[in-house]
Amino acid sequence: MIESFREDVLHGLKDYPKRLQSKYFYDENGTALFQRIMDMSTYYLTACELEIFRDKTVELAEVLRVEQEPFDLIELGAGDAMKSSFLLKHLVGKKVDFNYMPIDICGQVLSALRDRLKQDLPGLTVIPLYGEYLEMLRKATEQSDRRKIVLFLGSNIGNMELEDAHGLCRSVNRQLKVGDTMLIGFDLQKNPHTVLQAYNDKEGITEAFNLNLLERINRELDADFNITAFQHYQTYDPMDGGCRSYLVSLIDQTIRIGEEFISFRVNEPVAVEISRKYTALEIDRMAIESGFAPITQIADSKNWFVDAVWLVN
């Protein structure tokens, strides 16, 4: 993992414009900072999807056809499974025959999740898979001939450019079989001020979260970023739904990463995250163009967030 991290960082910072991949936010410190972000009143995404899984658990279970036959429930980027735990508890309580396969790139997170679920839901079979989404999905699909239900929650699909998001969904589709299902969370377009406030908090937690990526590079890749020489900048375009985070160099500077040197101009931005917001029509279009049939979209009470259910046909 460390070599792919180094390769991705160097490739992104040598590119123009410069960029870093947001998947590397989530080391131990980054995960703790993101937990603080999720606790903020302005960061509505977690609360909206949590409401869906908490209050519409039965509806989710019915539309996923969980009682028809045994299946494997595969969660991409499971994290602490805070939202999916409501569904897991419901399924265990109904004595549904299924295996839970959480996938994550953080081994510590997976270990903690496995231990917690073993205590909270002792009847649940948990098969953790540590690694990248698609590679681990392939391993999960090879483990049995059972029907597969893939969860991709938290609007993680929004952390990709449109072309990459469509590409991921097509790749997932190719690994599934007819009758398999994908449930995927989308943040909907809404008042631009509401969106911007979620990613530009006055307390500076989001800024610390983004800057922690540079600190992680320092720690793990033998780099010498001066964190105080970069500033977080957030923008949202309500026309295309792109909410983008940048780290801006405050001075002309040269950074060492191992034996490599990267130069930054004063005011040069580094793209670190996109959090795209979608319309309901765009979601259905993505399903169809990726080889799925859109079944339904289950929304929270504010209609700010939906979990879309797609079927492989």
N, C-alpha and C positions, 0 to 999 in steps of 0.2 A: 504493500500500500504506500509506503514512504516514497518509493521510486516513481510511482504514478503521480503522487502528489507533487514531487519535484518537477517532473516532466510537464504536468499541466500548468504549474505556476510559471515556469520559464517560458513555455510556449505562449501563454496568455500575455505576459509582460513584454515579450519581444514582438508581439503583434501590434498592429495599428488599426484602430485605437486599442489601447491597453485594456485588458480584462482579467478578472479572476473568477473562478467558478464558485458559485454560492454553496455547492455541496460540501465545501471544505470549511464552512462556518462552524460545523458542529463537532468540535473537540469538547473536552469536558467543560472548559470554561465557557465556550460558545453555547453549549447546551444549557448551562445554568443561566446565562444571559437571556437566551431565548425564552426560558421559562418565565423570567421576569417580564419580558415583552408580552407573553400570553396573558399575564396577570393584569396588564394595563387596561383601564376602562376604554381607552381609545382603540385598542387592538381588538376589533370586533370578530375577526375571522374564527378564532377558536371557540368563542362562546356560541356563534351561530351554528357551526357544525356540531358542536357538543349538544346543542338543543335538539338537532335532528336525531342524533343517535340516542339521546336520552328519552325524548318524548315521542319519537316515531319508530321505536325499535320494532314493534310488531309489523308496521307497514314495510320497513326495510326487509325483515325476514320473509314476509309474504312475497314481495316482488322479486327477491332473490331465490325463491322456491327452495328454501333450505330443508324442508321436510320431505321432499320427493325422493331423494336418494342420497347415499353417502357422498361427501365431497371434501375437498381440501380448500381451506380459506387462507389465501396468501395475501399478506399485507406488505406492500412496497413502502419502505421508509417507515417502519412501524413506530419507532421512538418508544415512548412509554405506553402506547396503545390506550391513552386516556379515553378517546372517543370510541374506538372499536370494542373496548372492554364491556360497554353496555350491550352490544350485540353478542359478544362471547358469553356473557352471563345469561342472557336470554336463551341462547342455543343450548348451553349446558343444562339449564333448568328444564328445558323441553326434551332433554335426552336425545338431541339430534346427533347423528353419527357424522362427525367431522374431525379433521385435524387442523390445527392452527399453525401456520408457517410464517412467522414474522421475518422480514428481510430488513437489514439495516447495515450501514457501513461503519457503525460504531459498535465494536464488540462489547464494551462495557455496558452500553445501553441494552443490548440484547440479553446479556447475562442477568442484569437487574430485572428486566421484564420477565424472563423465564422463572426466576426465583419468586417474584411477586405472584405470578399466575399460578405457580405450583402451590402457593399458600392460599390464595383467594379462590381458585377454581381447581381443586385437586383432581377432579374428574376429566380435566381437559388435557388432550395430547398436544404438546407444544414442540415444534421442530424448528428451532432458530436457524437462520441462514445468514451468515456474515459475509457481506460483499456487495458488489454493484447489482443494481436492480435486475438487469436483463440476464446476467450470468446466473444469478441465484434463482431467477424465475425459471430458467432452463432446468436447473437442478431440481426445483420443486416439481415441475411437470413430469420429470423422469421418475419420480419416486412412486407414482401409482397411476392407475388408469381412471381414478375417480374424476368426477366432474370438478372443474376448478372455478372458484370465485376469487377474483383479484380485487383487493381494495387499494386505492391510491388516494389518500385523504389529504386534508389540510391545504388544499389548493396548491399542492406541490407541482401540479401541471402548469400552474401560473409562473413558476420559476424558470420557465423555458421560453425562448423565442418561438414564434408560431411554427416555423419550419421544424424546429427540434421537437416541439410538443407533438405535432402530427407524426413525426418520425418515430418517437417513442411509442405512441399508440399503435402504429402499424407494426412495430416490432413485437409488442405484447400480443397483438392479434395473431401474428404468425406462429407464436408459441402455444396458442390455445386451440381447442377443438370446437366443432359445432356443438352448441348447447352450453358452453362455458360463458361466464358472465364477468363483467368488469364494473365495479362501482367506483366512480371517480369524483372527487370534490372540486367544485369550481366557485371562485369568488365572482359575484356578478357586478357589472358596472352599476355605479350609484353616484350620489352627490360627490363631486371631486374633492370637496373639503373633508368629507368623511374618510375617503380613501387616504388622502395625504396625511391627515392627523394620525392615522394608524401606523405610519412609517416614519414620522418626523416628530417624535414626542419631545416635549420641553425638558423632560428629565435627562435626556441624553442617553437613554438605555440602548436605543437602536444604533446610535453613533458608536457606543462602546462595543456593541455586538459586531458591527462592521469592522471597526479598527482591530478587534481581536483576531481577525483573519491575518493581519500583518504580524501580530504578536505570535500567532501560531507558526507562521513562516519563519520568524526569528528562532523560535524554540526548536522546531523540528528540521529545518533546512539550513541551519547555520547561516542565518541572514542578519543584517544589521539595520533594519528599518528603524528610523526615528519616528515613533508613533505621533509625536507632537507636530511633526512636519506634514501631516495629512489631516484633512477635514472632511467630514461626512456631508454629502449633498444629496437631497432627495427631490424628485420631480414626478409629476403625474400628468399624462396626456389623456384627457377624457375622450378624445376622438378615436384613438386606437386602443385604449384600455391599458397602455403600458405605464406601470409605476416602477421607476428605475432608481437604483441607489448607486452612488459613486463615491469614491475616495479621491479627493483633489489634492495634488501636491502644492504645498504653500510656498515652496522655494525651488530653485534649480538644484538638483541633487543627483547623486549616483549611489545606488544601493548595491551591496554585495550579497549574493546568494550562493554560498559555497565558494566556488572558484569563478562564478559568473558575475558580470557587472551589468546593471540596468540603469539607464539614465532617465530622469524625469525632468520635464520643463516646469517652470513655475506655472501654476493654474492648470496643469495637465490632469485630466480626469482618468480614473481607472474604473471601468464598469464592474461592479461586484454583484449586483442582483437585479433581476426583473421580477415583478409580481404582477402578472397580467390579469386583467379583469375581463370577463366574457359576458356576452349576451346569450340568452337561451337559444337563439337561432344559431349562433356560432358553435355552441356546444353540440347541437344535433348535427350540424354540418361536419364537425370534426369526427364524430362517431362514424358517419356514413363514409367519409373519405378515408377513414382508417380501417374499414372493413367490418364495422359493427353495425348492428341495428339499434337505434336509440329506443329504449323501452319507456322510460319515464324520468322525470326530474323531481326530486323530493326537496322542498325548500323549507327554510326556517320561517318563523312567524313574521319577520320583517321583509322576507323575500330578498335578502341580501346575499344568500349563499345557497347553493344547491348541491346535492349529491345525485349525479346522473347515473342511471343504470343502463348499460349497453350489453347486448347479446351477440355472441358469435353465431352467425347463421350461414 
